[in-house]
Amino acid sequence: MRLLRLAVEIQRWDLAAHTIVLASAKVLKDGERPYGRKTKAKKRRPKG
């Protein structure tokens, strides 16, 4: 979301809005969690 931060800093509200819409569309299309990559993977415990 660096692009969104940059758009807000330079007060380009049209770019900020497009960035939000694009990110939302990607999440809805792929079924991906918005912050899925930032979360840690669960560690598997050995059975037994």
PyMOL Python script that loads the backbone (N, CA, C, O; Angstrom):
from pymol import cmd

cmd.read_pdbstr("""\
ATOM      1  N   MET A   1       0.805  -1.187   0.000  1.00  0.00           N
ATOM      2  CA  MET A   1       0.000   0.000   0.000  1.00  0.00           C
ATOM      3  C   MET A   1       0.858   1.266   0.000  1.00  0.00           C
ATOM      4  O   MET A   1       0.422   2.324   0.454  1.00  0.00           O
ATOM      5  N   ARG A   2       2.057   1.146  -0.504  1.00  0.00           N
ATOM      6  CA  ARG A   2       2.907   2.335  -0.582  1.00  0.00           C
ATOM      7  C   ARG A   2       2.314   3.393  -1.490  1.00  0.00           C
ATOM      8  O   ARG A   2       2.458   4.590  -1.241  1.00  0.00           O
ATOM      9  N   LEU A   3       1.644   2.946  -2.549  1.00  0.00           N
ATOM     10  CA  LEU A   3       1.056   3.889  -3.492  1.00  0.00           C
ATOM     11  C   LEU A   3      -0.036   4.719  -2.820  1.00  0.00           C
ATOM     12  O   LEU A   3      -0.161   5.913  -3.090  1.00  0.00           O
ATOM     13  N   LEU A   4      -0.817   4.100  -1.957  1.00  0.00           N
ATOM     14  CA  LEU A   4      -1.874   4.820  -1.252  1.00  0.00           C
ATOM     15  C   LEU A   4      -1.266   5.867  -0.322  1.00  0.00           C
ATOM     16  O   LEU A   4      -1.743   7.000  -0.263  1.00  0.00           O
ATOM     17  N   ARG A   5      -0.228   5.492   0.395  1.00  0.00           N
ATOM     18  CA  ARG A   5       0.431   6.430   1.301  1.00  0.00           C
ATOM     19  C   ARG A   5       0.999   7.624   0.526  1.00  0.00           C
ATOM     20  O   ARG A   5       0.866   8.771   0.952  1.00  0.00           O
ATOM     21  N   LEU A   6       1.625   7.341  -0.607  1.00  0.00           N
ATOM     22  CA  LEU A   6       2.183   8.402  -1.434  1.00  0.00           C
ATOM     23  C   LEU A   6       1.091   9.319  -1.972  1.00  0.00           C
ATOM     24  O   LEU A   6       1.251  10.540  -1.982  1.00  0.00           O
ATOM     25  N   ALA A   7      -0.014   8.736  -2.419  1.00  0.00           N
ATOM     26  CA  ALA A   7      -1.120   9.527  -2.954  1.00  0.00           C
ATOM     27  C   ALA A   7      -1.700  10.463  -1.902  1.00  0.00           C
ATOM     28  O   ALA A   7      -2.041  11.606  -2.208  1.00  0.00           O
ATOM     29  N   VAL A   8      -1.813   9.992  -0.680  1.00  0.00           N
ATOM     30  CA  VAL A   8      -2.350  10.826   0.395  1.00  0.00           C
ATOM     31  C   VAL A   8      -1.359  11.929   0.749  1.00  0.00           C
ATOM     32  O   VAL A   8      -1.760  13.068   0.988  1.00  0.00           O
ATOM     33  N   GLU A   9      -0.071  11.601   0.784  1.00  0.00           N
ATOM     34  CA  GLU A   9       0.937  12.606   1.135  1.00  0.00           C
ATOM     35  C   GLU A   9       0.974  13.759   0.142  1.00  0.00           C
ATOM     36  O   GLU A   9       1.147  14.913   0.534  1.00  0.00           O
ATOM     37  N   ILE A  10       0.812  13.450  -1.148  1.00  0.00           N
ATOM     38  CA  ILE A  10       0.850  14.522  -2.149  1.00  0.00           C
ATOM     39  C   ILE A  10      -0.552  15.025  -2.494  1.00  0.00           C
ATOM     40  O   ILE A  10      -0.740  15.805  -3.427  1.00  0.00           O
ATOM     41  N   GLN A  11      -1.537  14.552  -1.708  1.00  0.00           N
ATOM     42  CA  GLN A  11      -2.933  14.972  -1.811  1.00  0.00           C
ATOM     43  C   GLN A  11      -3.516  14.762  -3.208  1.00  0.00           C
ATOM     44  O   GLN A  11      -4.184  15.640  -3.754  1.00  0.00           O
ATOM     45  N   ARG A  12      -3.254  13.591  -3.773  1.00  0.00           N
ATOM     46  CA  ARG A  12      -3.873  13.197  -5.044  1.00  0.00           C
ATOM     47  C   ARG A  12      -5.020  12.260  -4.702  1.00  0.00           C
ATOM     48  O   ARG A  12      -4.858  11.040  -4.696  1.00  0.00           O
ATOM     49  N   TRP A  13      -6.175  12.836  -4.419  1.00  0.00           N
ATOM     50  CA  TRP A  13      -7.309  12.060  -3.931  1.00  0.00           C
ATOM     51  C   TRP A  13      -7.857  11.125  -4.998  1.00  0.00           C
ATOM     52  O   TRP A  13      -8.384  10.060  -4.676  1.00  0.00           O
ATOM     53  N   ASP A  14      -7.738  11.513  -6.272  1.00  0.00           N
ATOM     54  CA  ASP A  14      -8.198  10.623  -7.326  1.00  0.00           C
ATOM     55  C   ASP A  14      -7.349   9.362  -7.381  1.00  0.00           C
ATOM     56  O   ASP A  14      -7.872   8.263  -7.567  1.00  0.00           O
ATOM     57  N   LEU A  15      -6.044   9.519  -7.221  1.00  0.00           N
ATOM     58  CA  LEU A  15      -5.137   8.369  -7.218  1.00  0.00           C
ATOM     59  C   LEU A  15      -5.370   7.498  -5.987  1.00  0.00           C
ATOM     60  O   LEU A  15      -5.320   6.271  -6.072  1.00  0.00           O
ATOM     61  N   ALA A  16      -5.624   8.128  -4.852  1.00  0.00           N
ATOM     62  CA  ALA A  16      -5.897   7.380  -3.624  1.00  0.00           C
ATOM     63  C   ALA A  16      -7.172   6.549  -3.779  1.00  0.00           C
ATOM     64  O   ALA A  16      -7.211   5.385  -3.380  1.00  0.00           O
ATOM     65  N   ALA A  17      -8.199   7.142  -4.352  1.00  0.00           N
ATOM     66  CA  ALA A  17      -9.462   6.429  -4.539  1.00  0.00           C
ATOM     67  C   ALA A  17      -9.297   5.260  -5.509  1.00  0.00           C
ATOM     68  O   ALA A  17      -9.832   4.177  -5.272  1.00  0.00           O
ATOM     69  N   HIS A  18      -8.565   5.472  -6.590  1.00  0.00           N
ATOM     70  CA  HIS A  18      -8.331   4.392  -7.548  1.00  0.00           C
ATOM     71  C   HIS A  18      -7.533   3.256  -6.921  1.00  0.00           C
ATOM     72  O   HIS A  18      -7.785   2.085  -7.207  1.00  0.00           O
ATOM     73  N   THR A  19      -6.579   3.596  -6.075  1.00  0.00           N
ATOM     74  CA  THR A  19      -5.771   2.580  -5.405  1.00  0.00           C
ATOM     75  C   THR A  19      -6.638   1.722  -4.485  1.00  0.00           C
ATOM     76  O   THR A  19      -6.491   0.501  -4.447  1.00  0.00           O
ATOM     77  N   ILE A  20      -7.527   2.357  -3.756  1.00  0.00           N
ATOM     78  CA  ILE A  20      -8.420   1.625  -2.853  1.00  0.00           C
ATOM     79  C   ILE A  20      -9.347   0.699  -3.643  1.00  0.00           C
ATOM     80  O   ILE A  20      -9.547  -0.455  -3.266  1.00  0.00           O
ATOM     81  N   VAL A  21      -9.903   1.206  -4.728  1.00  0.00           N
ATOM     82  CA  VAL A  21     -10.805   0.399  -5.550  1.00  0.00           C
ATOM     83  C   VAL A  21     -10.060  -0.783  -6.163  1.00  0.00           C
ATOM     84  O   VAL A  21     -10.580  -1.899  -6.193  1.00  0.00           O
ATOM     85  N   LEU A  22      -8.853  -0.543  -6.647  1.00  0.00           N
ATOM     86  CA  LEU A  22      -8.059  -1.611  -7.255  1.00  0.00           C
ATOM     87  C   LEU A  22      -7.722  -2.701  -6.238  1.00  0.00           C
ATOM     88  O   LEU A  22      -7.827  -3.889  -6.542  1.00  0.00           O
ATOM     89  N   ALA A  23      -7.318  -2.302  -5.034  1.00  0.00           N
ATOM     90  CA  ALA A  23      -6.993  -3.270  -3.985  1.00  0.00           C
ATOM     91  C   ALA A  23      -8.229  -4.069  -3.584  1.00  0.00           C
ATOM     92  O   ALA A  23      -8.147  -5.278  -3.368  1.00  0.00           O
ATOM     93  N   SER A  24      -9.368  -3.397  -3.484  1.00  0.00           N
ATOM     94  CA  SER A  24     -10.612  -4.084  -3.114  1.00  0.00           C
ATOM     95  C   SER A  24     -11.020  -5.080  -4.196  1.00  0.00           C
ATOM     96  O   SER A  24     -11.449  -6.192  -3.891  1.00  0.00           O
ATOM     97  N   ALA A  25     -10.887  -4.686  -5.444  1.00  0.00           N
ATOM     98  CA  ALA A  25     -11.247  -5.582  -6.543  1.00  0.00           C
ATOM     99  C   ALA A  25     -10.361  -6.814  -6.553  1.00  0.00           C
ATOM    100  O   ALA A  25     -10.836  -7.917  -6.824  1.00  0.00           O
ATOM    101  N   LYS A  26      -9.078  -6.641  -6.260  1.00  0.00           N
ATOM    102  CA  LYS A  26      -8.161  -7.783  -6.239  1.00  0.00           C
ATOM    103  C   LYS A  26      -8.535  -8.755  -5.132  1.00  0.00           C
ATOM    104  O   LYS A  26      -8.519  -9.970  -5.327  1.00  0.00           O
ATOM    105  N   VAL A  27      -8.870  -8.214  -3.976  1.00  0.00           N
ATOM    106  CA  VAL A  27      -9.251  -9.063  -2.845  1.00  0.00           C
ATOM    107  C   VAL A  27     -10.526  -9.829  -3.169  1.00  0.00           C
ATOM    108  O   VAL A  27     -10.619 -11.025  -2.890  1.00  0.00           O
ATOM    109  N   LEU A  28     -11.500  -9.156  -3.750  1.00  0.00           N
ATOM    110  CA  LEU A  28     -12.757  -9.823  -4.067  1.00  0.00           C
ATOM    111  C   LEU A  28     -12.589 -10.868  -5.168  1.00  0.00           C
ATOM    112  O   LEU A  28     -13.242 -11.911  -5.138  1.00  0.00           O
ATOM    113  N   LYS A  29     -11.722 -10.594  -6.131  1.00  0.00           N
ATOM    114  CA  LYS A  29     -11.528 -11.518  -7.246  1.00  0.00           C
ATOM    115  C   LYS A  29     -10.784 -12.774  -6.811  1.00  0.00           C
ATOM    116  O   LYS A  29     -11.199 -13.888  -7.132  1.00  0.00           O
ATOM    117  N   ASP A  30      -9.705 -12.599  -6.094  1.00  0.00           N
ATOM    118  CA  ASP A  30      -8.847 -13.721  -5.730  1.00  0.00           C
ATOM    119  C   ASP A  30      -9.260 -14.399  -4.436  1.00  0.00           C
ATOM    120  O   ASP A  30      -8.800 -15.502  -4.140  1.00  0.00           O
ATOM    121  N   GLY A  31     -10.108 -13.763  -3.674  1.00  0.00           N
ATOM    122  CA  GLY A  31     -10.471 -14.327  -2.383  1.00  0.00           C
ATOM    123  C   GLY A  31      -9.321 -14.259  -1.405  1.00  0.00           C
ATOM    124  O   GLY A  31      -9.267 -15.017  -0.437  1.00  0.00           O
ATOM    125  N   GLU A  32      -8.412 -13.358  -1.661  1.00  0.00           N
ATOM    126  CA  GLU A  32      -7.214 -13.222  -0.842  1.00  0.00           C
ATOM    127  C   GLU A  32      -7.512 -12.321   0.348  1.00  0.00           C
ATOM    128  O   GLU A  32      -8.318 -11.396   0.256  1.00  0.00           O
ATOM    129  N   ARG A  33      -6.854 -12.604   1.459  1.00  0.00           N
ATOM    130  CA  ARG A  33      -6.973 -11.714   2.602  1.00  0.00           C
ATOM    131  C   ARG A  33      -6.133 -10.470   2.332  1.00  0.00           C
ATOM    132  O   ARG A  33      -5.040 -10.578   1.775  1.00  0.00           O
ATOM    133  N   PRO A  34      -6.623  -9.284   2.716  1.00  0.00           N
ATOM    134  CA  PRO A  34      -5.882  -8.064   2.413  1.00  0.00           C
ATOM    135  C   PRO A  34      -4.476  -8.043   3.006  1.00  0.00           C
ATOM    136  O   PRO A  34      -3.550  -7.520   2.386  1.00  0.00           O
ATOM    137  N   TYR A  35      -4.311  -8.610   4.207  1.00  0.00           N
ATOM    138  CA  TYR A  35      -3.002  -8.606   4.838  1.00  0.00           C
ATOM    139  C   TYR A  35      -2.489 -10.027   5.011  1.00  0.00           C
ATOM    140  O   TYR A  35      -1.759 -10.313   5.960  1.00  0.00           O
ATOM    141  N   GLY A  36      -2.861 -10.908   4.113  1.00  0.00           N
ATOM    142  CA  GLY A  36      -2.509 -12.315   4.218  1.00  0.00           C
ATOM    143  C   GLY A  36      -1.018 -12.576   4.159  1.00  0.00           C
ATOM    144  O   GLY A  36      -0.519 -13.481   4.829  1.00  0.00           O
ATOM    145  N   ARG A  37      -0.309 -11.802   3.374  1.00  0.00           N
ATOM    146  CA  ARG A  37       1.131 -12.035   3.227  1.00  0.00           C
ATOM    147  C   ARG A  37       1.918 -11.600   4.441  1.00  0.00           C
ATOM    148  O   ARG A  37       3.027 -12.087   4.663  1.00  0.00           O
ATOM    149  N   LYS A  38       1.373 -10.694   5.233  1.00  0.00           N
ATOM    150  CA  LYS A  38       2.098 -10.163   6.379  1.00  0.00           C
ATOM    151  C   LYS A  38       1.972 -11.041   7.612  1.00  0.00           C
ATOM    152  O   LYS A  38       2.742 -10.885   8.560  1.00  0.00           O
ATOM    153  N   THR A  39       1.005 -11.969   7.617  1.00  0.00           N
ATOM    154  CA  THR A  39       0.825 -12.814   8.782  1.00  0.00           C
ATOM    155  C   THR A  39       1.813 -13.973   8.743  1.00  0.00           C
ATOM    156  O   THR A  39       2.218 -14.435   7.676  1.00  0.00           O
ATOM    157  N   LYS A  40       2.180 -14.417   9.901  1.00  0.00           N
ATOM    158  CA  LYS A  40       3.118 -15.530   9.989  1.00  0.00           C
ATOM    159  C   LYS A  40       2.401 -16.845   9.693  1.00  0.00           C
ATOM    160  O   LYS A  40       1.227 -17.019  10.020  1.00  0.00           O
ATOM    161  N   ALA A  41       3.116 -17.744   9.081  1.00  0.00           N
ATOM    162  CA  ALA A  41       2.554 -19.066   8.783  1.00  0.00           C
ATOM    163  C   ALA A  41       2.488 -19.878  10.085  1.00  0.00           C
ATOM    164  O   ALA A  41       3.333 -19.741  10.969  1.00  0.00           O
ATOM    165  N   LYS A  42       1.472 -20.712  10.168  1.00  0.00           N
ATOM    166  CA  LYS A  42       1.352 -21.556  11.349  1.00  0.00           C
ATOM    167  C   LYS A  42       2.396 -22.654  11.302  1.00  0.00           C
ATOM    168  O   LYS A  42       2.659 -23.244  10.254  1.00  0.00           O
ATOM    169  N   LYS A  43       2.986 -22.916  12.458  1.00  0.00           N
ATOM    170  CA  LYS A  43       3.983 -23.986  12.528  1.00  0.00           C
ATOM    171  C   LYS A  43       3.260 -25.312  12.724  1.00  0.00           C
ATOM    172  O   LYS A  43       2.332 -25.421  13.525  1.00  0.00           O
ATOM    173  N   ARG A  44       3.698 -26.300  11.988  1.00  0.00           N
ATOM    174  CA  ARG A  44       3.101 -27.627  12.129  1.00  0.00           C
ATOM    175  C   ARG A  44       3.768 -28.369  13.280  1.00  0.00           C
ATOM    176  O   ARG A  44       4.990 -28.364  13.425  1.00  0.00           O
ATOM    177  N   ARG A  45       2.947 -28.994  14.076  1.00  0.00           N
ATOM    178  CA  ARG A  45       3.466 -29.773  15.193  1.00  0.00           C
ATOM    179  C   ARG A  45       3.493 -31.233  14.797  1.00  0.00           C
ATOM    180  O   ARG A  45       2.540 -31.735  14.201  1.00  0.00           O
ATOM    181  N   PRO A  46       4.559 -31.909  15.118  1.00  0.00           N
ATOM    182  CA  PRO A  46       4.617 -33.339  14.779  1.00  0.00           C
ATOM    183  C   PRO A  46       3.589 -34.119  15.603  1.00  0.00           C
ATOM    184  O   PRO A  46       3.391 -33.854  16.789  1.00  0.00           O
ATOM    185  N   LYS A  47       2.939 -35.085  14.947  1.00  0.00           N
ATOM    186  CA  LYS A  47       1.957 -35.917  15.652  1.00  0.00           C
ATOM    187  C   LYS A  47       2.664 -36.984  16.444  1.00  0.00           C
ATOM    188  O   LYS A  47       3.641 -37.588  16.002  1.00  0.00           O
ATOM    189  N   GLY A  48       2.125 -37.197  17.651  1.00  0.00           N
ATOM    190  CA  GLY A  48       2.649 -38.293  18.462  1.00  0.00           C
ATOM    191  C   GLY A  48       3.409 -37.938  19.646  1.00  0.00           C
ATOM    192  O   GLY A  48       3.875 -38.819  20.368  1.00  0.00           O
TER     193      GLY A  48
END
""", "prot")
cmd.dss("prot")
cmd.show_as("cartoon", "prot")
cmd.util.cbc("prot")
cmd.orient("prot")
